[in-house]
Amino acid sequence: MAKTDVVLVGAGIMSATLGAILRQVQPDWSITTFERLDAAAAESSDPWNNAGTGHSALCELNYTPVKGDGVDISKAVTVNEQFQVSRQFWAYAVDNGILTDPKEFINPIPHVSFVHGADNVKYLRARYDALADHPLFAGMEYSESEEFFSERLPLMAKGRDFSEPVALNWTESGTDVDFGALTKQLLGYVGASGGQVFFGHEVRNLTKQADGSWLVKVRNLRTGAKKTVNAKFVFIGAGGGALHLLQKSGIKEAKGFGGFPVSGQFLRCTNPELIAQHRAKVYGKAAVGAPPMSVPHLDTRVIGGQEGLLFGPYAGWSPKFLKNGKVTDLPGSVKPNNLTSMLGVGITELGLTKYLIGELMQTPFDRIQTLREFVPRATGGDWELITAGQRVQVIRRKGAGGVLEFGTAVVNAQDGTVAGLLGASPGASTAVPAMLDVLQRCFPREFETWKPKLEQMVPSLGVQLSDNPDLFQQVWDWSNRSLLLGGDDTAAPAAERVVESASA
């Protein structure tokens, strides 16, 4: 029987990130990755299966809800803080040869919030007022000007009736992230530094041993051959497939959790002339009654060095937990310990059910009409419908029922020998803080030993950048330089100097 220190289930951004961090802090540990598909980042991490926004709450209005008489920015600040952690690790990885060409996975693209109608304009102004003086949102612009709109967003301005009030929050320092390319670079490093990566291999079961290790049962999907691997630690980064494996592990911490699958569709532009007229990620407001994940956005994407344009999402539904999953995924996830959670959500989320039914009934004409809120002169011949990744929203036990969550959740055994990640947005953009959370939960003693190395990777580790604007400026300048995102290169300090500043 083969033995390994770490098994990573799934070859997406989460497993690749965790593998790369572990290789840095504990280079003597053996790492084995199993992926059921034939390539890395072929599910949710694939660049056309997500918006690649580099979620930092610069433009996503669902992170700044109205609360009382004002706008609550607490969630936006949290998401931005998390993204800054990811940026720092990527910069360190480029500086130290873990990642090669940053232009392959991250590029500067403005992030923009867009609203129309008097009430929404009032809200966006209040949002700007709440964020503009915050150090993490410095440089944000606000405008209700037709001239500003037309100059910055020509594709969205043509044919627009400006007699209706419009407003924009514009942040020049946003990014587009190709998480597929990033995943492949990270996983390539894990493999090149001694790790083993097996594609076309599906993890079928996990069994806890008396010594605390796990027997990981794997099937080669090409040949049908089966094997068992003994692992000291298992991370389940299998996207929608994580829930089933957590359930099979039998850990008590996974009891009560369920999942609600929602598929996404986008319109992808096929007209190069239109693509050239728009260079921004523009987020609007979700329709009344729609869930946070349905926020409409018109996104510039940079994939393989080429700019593209997509609009969406349009929600679909399938009982599959993965894009390449099985129709039995949802019914197979219903267990006695999560039945009340799932039934409770079925009762309390009738609005979501109604929304999904409406989305499923949309015709191609209906989708273009929705697009015309952003691109008034849109025609069907310039856009094609693509199916994006499958998302499984977390259902968590609450009281006698359950609650549907739209974020991410780390679930780990108390002894730290197994952990998994459930949920979706902001997902990939917060992969680094999520994996640092996994390490702290599962390896508390080792984490203290690893801290000096981790602080080299993430100079702001354990520090709120919101409360330390000078440190934020240092790590921002450094990551801009290392990731080739522009800015004042001469003022950018080395990572070691940033670490010294953070610990001073």
Number of C-alpha atoms within 10 A of each C-alpha: 7 9 17 17 15 23 27 26 27 31 30 29 30 29 27 28 27 23 25 24 24 21 19 17 17 12 14 11 13 18 26 22 24 23 24 23 18 14 14 25 25 21 25 25 26 22 24 22 22 24 25 26 27 26 25 25 25 29 27 24 23 19 20 23 16 15 9 7 7 14 20 17 19 12 14 24 24 15 18 23 22 21 22 24 25 23 25 26 22 25 26 23 21 17 17 11 10 21 23 16 14 20 18 19 26 24 23 20 23 21 29 27 22 22 24 19 12 13 10 16 19 15 18 25 18 15 21 20 14 16 21 16 12 16 17 24 21 12 14 21 14 20 17 16 14 16 11 15 19 14 11 16 19 17 23 21 20 13 13 17 11 12 8 9 17 21 24 26 23 24 22 15 19 23 25 24 28 26 29 25 24 27 25 21 22 25 29 18 20 26 17 12 16 15 21 16 21 18 18 15 25 19 22 14 18 23 15 18 12 7 7 15 17 25 21 21 16 20 19 18 15 11 9 10 10 14 15 18 16 22 26 19 20 27 25 25 24 28 28 28 21 24 27 22 19 27 21 14 19 14 16 13 14 23 16 22 25 30 26 23 20 20 21 21 20 25 22 20 20 15 13 12 11 16 19 14 13 20 22 24 28 27 26 22 19 16 12 7 10 16 16 17 20 18 18 22 26 26 27 26 27 23 22 12 11 7 14 20 24 24 27 22 21 24 21 19 16 17 19 23 29 24 19 13 14 13 13 11 20 18 10 11 19 19 15 10 15 22 17 20 25 24 13 20 19 18 12 14 14 11 14 14 14 12 18 18 14 12 16 12 10 12 10 11 11 12 18 19 17 16 21 16 16 23 22 18 16 21 13 15 9 14 18 13 17 15 17 23 25 28 26 27 24 24 24 22 22 13 10 8 20 25 21 21 16 18 15 18 17 14 21 23 18 13 10 18 20 27 25 26 26 27 24 21 16 20 22 26 26 24 21 25 20 23 22 19 13 22 20 15 20 20 16 13 11 13 17 11 11 17 14 15 15 19 20 19 26 26 28 24 20 9 14 15 21 17 12 13 14 14 20 23 16 22 29 19 22 27 28 21 20 22 24 17 20 14 15 11 15 9 11 20 16 17 23 13 15 23 21 12 14 20 11 6
